[in-house]
Amino acid sequence: MPHAEIAEVFGAQWPRLVATLRADLGDLDLAEDAAQQAFERASERWQADGVPDAPGAWLLTVARRWAIDQIRRDVRWAGREDDVRAIISRPQRDRGAIDDDLLAMIFGCCHRALDESARVALTLRYVVGLPTASIARAFLIPEPTMAKRLVRAKKKIAATRVPFEVPDRERLSDSLHEVLKVVYVIFSQGHAAPAEQLIRGDLCDEARWLASCICDLLPDEPETWGLAALLAFTDARRPARLDDAGEVVLLRDQNRELWDGSAIENGRRLLGRALQQRRVGTYQLQAAIAAAHSTAPTFGDTDWSTIQRLYAVLARVEPSPVVELNGAVAASFADGPHAGLQLLEPIADDLATYHYFHLARADMLANAGRLEEARSAFDRALDLCDSDAERRAITRVASDALATAP
């Protein structure tokens, strides 16, 4: 059986298989081990016999049998023969029940009792199915360190009895917010600019898959569609974010013909689905801002006034200095650099160590003809930036801005 075909089955079946096994067994480690054993058996058997008509059911049967063998040998299960018999006799779940298992797994991995890094790591490992080594690379830490982090997270799950369940309607909104935040962090990690590897496309792809999966599982929650739209619009620009030499290309300079038109169209569809429910949230607003950028034929044609208004609404819904910074940038393009600079003053202390703040301020100062202040702000942005690729981009921006300043 070709490796690509096994990988395709793995991608389709892993999340639901692990989720169902965890629900059966109540043990995350045992569920993962059983799933791995089932896929190893599949890679051997399916080469000769072909893929069965119901690969998910085949994998679940094999995984359950292996897990039960382990349980019978494990002293922790001594005297619990009834539990083993219950697992053996449990019928195959229908698609709805399996989806519930998967949704419960997602909420469990993203539970607020865990810190953010643990939530992301658990989601990537047990929902997405990424190997520990790949997750470690995403976090820029050694694989043994990530393995220990996962172990600590699982111990905390056991110690605090984190529930793997779909929250009731009263608690769903808050819990869903934590889930969507994890998905967004995974996507952002794909654009985290570690050293020379500026874009981790695999993380971007997994985040988009997760968002789509949650849309299918919770179709009546507009923020899930809003997040999926935001990721689609943002990821559409991925092919143009780096030049042939691997250098950062700023939005204003990107070749828009390289943007992924199908992703933009998908973003429009997803955003439209979200807005139909008339319950606007932060991800929908961010998606609308991304849509305004994505649908402008050129940077000069960007509807900055609309973007400015959207940021003003976003600042009321979810206040944050970074949102205000982005609103100030939009104002500088809509109403001139002095308008943007005025909006930066109240958030200067909050963002004193944020290099994007100083970069935005430097660009506005240069456009306002205040060159010495602009040079100082560009230097501060360089001092605070820890990515060599971005530092080179800032140097180019500074050179161009200062050379063309009025």
C-alpha positions in Angstrom: 0.0 0.0 0.0 1.6 3.3 -1.0 2.8 5.5 1.9 0.7 8.4 0.6 -2.5 6.3 0.8 -1.7 5.3 4.4 -1.0 8.9 5.2 -4.4 9.9 3.8 -6.2 7.3 5.9 -4.2 8.3 8.9 -5.2 11.9 8.5 -8.9 11.0 8.0 -9.2 8.4 10.8 -6.6 9.3 13.5 -8.6 12.1 15.3 -11.8 10.1 15.6 -10.1 6.8 16.4 -8.1 8.3 19.3 -11.2 10.2 20.5 -13.4 7.1 20.5 -10.7 5.0 22.2 -10.3 7.6 24.9 -14.1 7.6 25.5 -14.0 3.8 25.6 -11.0 3.4 27.8 -10.9 6.6 29.8 -7.1 6.7 29.4 -5.4 9.0 26.9 -2.1 7.2 26.8 -3.7 3.8 26.3 -5.9 5.3 23.6 -2.9 6.7 21.7 -0.9 3.5 22.0 -3.9 1.4 20.8 -4.4 3.7 17.8 -0.7 3.5 16.9 -0.8 -0.3 17.1 -3.9 -0.4 14.9 -2.2 1.8 12.2 0.9 -0.4 12.3 -1.2 -3.5 11.8 -3.0 -1.7 9.0 0.2 -0.8 7.2 1.1 -4.5 7.1 -2.3 -6.0 6.3 -3.6 -3.5 3.9 -0.6 -3.9 1.6 -1.7 -7.4 0.9 -5.5 -7.2 1.4 -6.3 -3.7 0.3 -8.1 -1.0 2.3 -11.3 -2.4 3.9 -14.7 -0.9 3.0 -14.9 0.6 6.5 -11.4 1.4 7.5 -12.4 3.3 10.6 -14.4 0.3 12.0 -11.5 -2.0 11.1 -9.0 0.2 13.0 -11.3 0.6 16.0 -11.7 -3.2 16.3 -8.0 -3.9 16.1 -7.2 -1.1 18.5 -9.8 -2.3 21.0 -8.5 -5.8 20.9 -4.9 -4.7 21.5 -6.0 -2.4 24.3 -8.0 -5.1 26.0 -4.9 -7.4 25.9 -2.9 -4.6 27.6 -5.6 -4.1 30.2 -5.7 -7.8 31.1 -1.9 -7.7 31.8 -2.1 -4.4 33.8 -2.4 -4.7 37.5 -4.1 -1.3 37.6 -7.1 -3.0 36.0 -7.2 -6.0 38.4 -10.7 -6.8 39.5 -12.2 -4.8 36.7 -13.2 -7.6 34.4 -16.6 -6.1 34.0 -15.0 -3.0 32.5 -13.1 -5.1 30.0 -16.2 -7.1 29.0 -18.1 -3.9 28.5 -15.5 -2.6 26.1 -15.5 -5.9 24.2 -19.2 -5.9 23.8 -19.6 -2.2 23.0 -21.1 -1.8 19.5 -19.6 0.3 16.8 -20.6 3.9 17.1 -22.5 5.7 14.5 -21.0 8.9 12.9 -22.9 11.2 15.3 -21.5 9.4 18.4 -18.0 9.4 17.0 -18.3 13.2 16.2 -19.4 13.7 19.8 -16.3 11.8 21.0 -14.1 14.0 18.8 -15.7 17.2 20.0 -15.3 16.0 23.6 -11.6 15.3 22.9 -11.1 18.8 21.5 -12.7 20.5 24.5 -10.7 18.3 26.9 -7.4 19.1 25.3 -8.3 22.8 25.3 -9.6 23.0 28.9 -8.9 26.2 30.8 -7.3 24.2 33.7 -4.3 23.7 31.4 -1.9 26.4 30.4 -1.9 27.6 26.8 1.3 25.8 25.7 -0.1 22.6 27.1 -3.4 23.1 25.3 -1.7 23.6 22.0 0.7 20.7 22.4 -2.1 18.3 23.5 -4.3 19.4 20.6 -1.5 18.9 18.0 -0.7 15.5 19.4 -4.0 13.9 20.2 -6.5 15.7 17.9 -4.3 16.5 14.9 -1.9 13.5 15.4 1.4 15.3 14.8 4.5 13.4 16.1 6.1 14.8 19.3 9.2 15.8 17.2 7.1 17.9 14.9 5.4 19.7 17.8 8.8 20.3 19.4 10.0 22.0 16.2 7.0 24.2 16.1 7.8 25.4 19.7 11.5 25.6 18.9 12.4 23.3 21.8 14.1 19.9 22.0 11.9 16.8 21.5 12.6 15.4 25.0 11.5 18.7 26.5 8.2 18.6 24.5 7.7 14.9 25.5 8.1 16.0 29.2 5.6 18.8 28.6 3.0 16.4 27.3 3.6 14.0 30.2 3.1 16.9 32.7 -0.1 18.0 30.9 -1.5 14.5 31.0 -0.7 14.2 34.7 -2.6 17.5 35.3 -5.5 16.2 33.3 -5.6 13.1 35.6 -5.0 15.1 38.9 -7.6 17.8 38.2 -10.0 15.4 36.5 -10.3 17.5 33.4 -13.6 16.5 31.8 -13.6 15.2 28.2 -17.1 16.2 27.4 -19.0 18.7 25.3 -20.1 21.6 27.6 -23.8 22.3 28.0 -25.3 25.3 26.4 -24.7 27.6 29.3 -20.9 26.9 29.3 -20.4 26.3 25.6 -19.5 29.9 24.7 -16.7 30.3 27.2 -15.3 26.8 26.5 -15.5 27.3 22.7 -13.6 30.6 23.0 -10.7 28.6 24.6 -10.8 26.1 21.8 -10.8 28.7 19.0 -8.0 30.5 20.7 -5.9 27.3 20.6 -6.6 26.9 16.9 -5.6 30.5 16.2 -2.4 30.1 18.2 -1.5 27.0 16.1 -2.1 29.0 13.0 -0.1 31.9 14.3 2.8 29.6 15.2 2.9 28.7 11.5 3.9 32.3 10.9 6.1 32.7 14.0 9.3 33.5 12.1 11.7 31.2 13.9 15.2 32.0 12.6 15.2 31.5 8.8 12.1 29.3 8.7 9.5 32.1 8.5 6.5 30.0 7.5 5.5 26.5 8.8 2.9 25.6 6.2 2.1 22.3 8.0 0.9 24.2 11.1 -1.2 26.6 9.0 -2.8 23.6 7.2 -3.5 21.8 10.4 -5.1 24.9 12.0 -7.3 25.3 9.0 -8.3 21.7 9.1 -9.1 22.0 12.8 -11.2 25.1 12.2 -13.1 23.3 9.4 -13.6 20.3 11.7 -15.1 22.4 14.4 -17.4 24.1 11.9 -18.7 20.7 11.0 -19.1 19.7 14.6 -20.7 23.0 15.8 -22.4 24.4 12.7 -24.7 26.8 14.7 -21.8 28.7 16.3 -20.9 31.7 14.1 -17.5 32.3 15.6 -16.3 28.9 14.4 -17.1 30.0 10.8 -15.6 33.4 11.5 -12.3 31.9 12.6 -12.3 29.5 9.6 -12.8 32.5 7.3 -10.1 34.5 9.0 -7.6 31.7 8.5 -8.6 31.2 4.9 -8.2 34.9 4.0 -4.9 35.2 5.9 -3.4 31.9 4.5 -4.4 33.0 0.9 -1.4 35.4 1.1 1.1 32.7 2.0 2.5 32.2 -1.5 3.5 35.9 -1.7 4.8 36.4 1.8 8.4 35.4 0.9 10.4 36.2 -2.2 12.5 33.7 -4.1 15.4 34.3 -1.7 13.2 33.6 1.3 13.0 37.3 2.3 9.9 38.8 3.9 7.6 40.6 1.4 5.4 43.2 3.1 1.7 43.3 2.3 2.1 46.5 0.4 4.7 44.9 -1.9 3.2 41.5 -2.4 2.4 40.2 -5.9 -1.4 39.7 -5.5 -1.5 37.5 -8.5 0.2 34.9 -6.3 -2.5 35.0 -3.7 -4.7 31.9 -3.6 -7.9 32.8 -5.2 -9.7 29.7 -4.1 -8.8 30.3 -0.4 -10.1 33.9 -0.7 -13.4 32.6 -2.3 -13.6 30.0 0.5 -13.1 32.8 3.1 -16.0 34.8 1.6 -18.2 31.8 1.8 -17.3 31.0 5.4 -17.7 34.6 6.4 -21.1 34.8 4.8 -22.1 31.7 6.7 -21.0 33.3 9.9 -22.8 36.6 9.4 -26.1 34.8 8.5 -26.5 34.1 12.2 -26.3 37.8 13.2 -24.2 37.2 16.3 -21.0 39.1 15.5 -17.9 38.2 17.4 -14.2 39.0 17.4 -13.2 36.4 14.8 -15.9 37.5 12.4 -14.7 41.1 12.7 -11.1 40.1 12.1 -12.2 38.0 9.1 -14.1 41.0 7.7 -10.9 43.1 8.0 -8.9 40.3 6.3 -11.5 40.2 3.6 -11.1 43.9 2.9 -7.4 43.4 2.4 -7.8 40.2 0.3 -10.4 41.7 -2.1 -8.5 44.9 -2.8 -6.9 44.7 -6.3 -3.9 46.7 -5.2 -2.5 48.0 -1.9 -3.5 51.5 -2.9 -7.1 50.4 -3.5 -7.5 49.1 0.0 -10.6 50.4 1.7 -8.8 51.8 4.8 -11.8 53.7 6.0 -13.9 50.5 6.3 -10.9 48.7 8.0 -10.6 51.6 10.4 -14.3 51.3 11.4 -14.0 47.6 11.8 -11.1 48.0 14.1 -13.1 50.5 16.1 -15.9 48.0 16.6 -13.3 45.2 17.4 -11.8 47.5 20.1 -15.2 47.8 21.8 -15.9 44.1 21.6 -12.5 42.9 22.7 -10.3 45.8 23.8 -6.5 45.4 23.4 -3.5 47.6 22.7 -2.7 45.6 19.6 -6.2 46.1 18.2 -5.8 49.8 18.8 -2.4 49.7 17.1 -3.9 48.2 14.0 -6.7 50.7 14.1 -4.1 53.5 14.2 -2.3 52.1 11.2 -5.6 52.0 9.3 -6.3 55.6 10.4 -2.8 56.7 9.1 -3.7 55.4 5.6 -7.3 56.7 5.7 -6.7 60.1 7.2 -2.9 60.7 7.1 0.1 60.0 9.4 -0.8 62.6 12.0 -4.1 60.9 12.7 -2.3 57.6 13.2 0.3 59.1 15.4 -2.3 60.7 17.6 -4.0 57.3 18.2 -0.6 55.7 19.1 0.1 58.0 22.0 -2.3 56.4 24.5 -0.9 52.9 23.9 2.8 53.7 23.8 3.5 52.4 27.3 1.5 49.3 26.8 3.4 48.3 23.7 6.8 49.7 24.6 8.5 46.4 23.9 6.5 45.4 20.9 8.6 45.9 17.8 5.6 46.2 15.5 4.5 49.3 17.5 7.8 51.0 16.8 7.8 49.9 13.2 4.3 51.4 12.6 5.2 54.6 14.5 8.5 54.9 12.5 6.6 54.6 9.2 4.1 57.2 10.2 6.8 59.6 11.4 8.6 59.2 8.1 5.4 60.0 6.2 4.9 63.0 8.4 8.4 64.3 7.5 9.8 63.8 11.0 12.9 62.0 9.9 15.1 62.0 13.0 12.3 60.6 15.1 11.6 58.1 12.4 15.2 56.8 12.4 15.1 56.5 16.2 11.8 54.5 16.0 13.2 52.2 13.2 16.3 51.5 15.4 14.1 50.7 18.4 12.1 48.2 16.2 15.3 46.6 15.1 16.5 46.3 18.7 13.3 44.5 19.8 12.9 42.2 16.8 14.4 38.7 17.4 14.0 37.3 13.8 16.8 37.9 11.4 14.5 37.7 8.4 12.2 40.3 9.9 15.2 42.5 10.9 16.3 42.5 7.2 12.8 43.5 6.2 12.7 46.3 8.7 16.0 47.6 7.4 14.7 47.7 3.8 11.5 49.4 5.0 13.5 52.0 6.9 15.7 52.7 3.9 12.8 53.1 1.5 10.7 55.2 4.0 13.5 57.6 4.8 14.5 58.0 1.2 11.0 58.8 0.0 9.8 60.9 3.0 8.4 64.3 2.2 
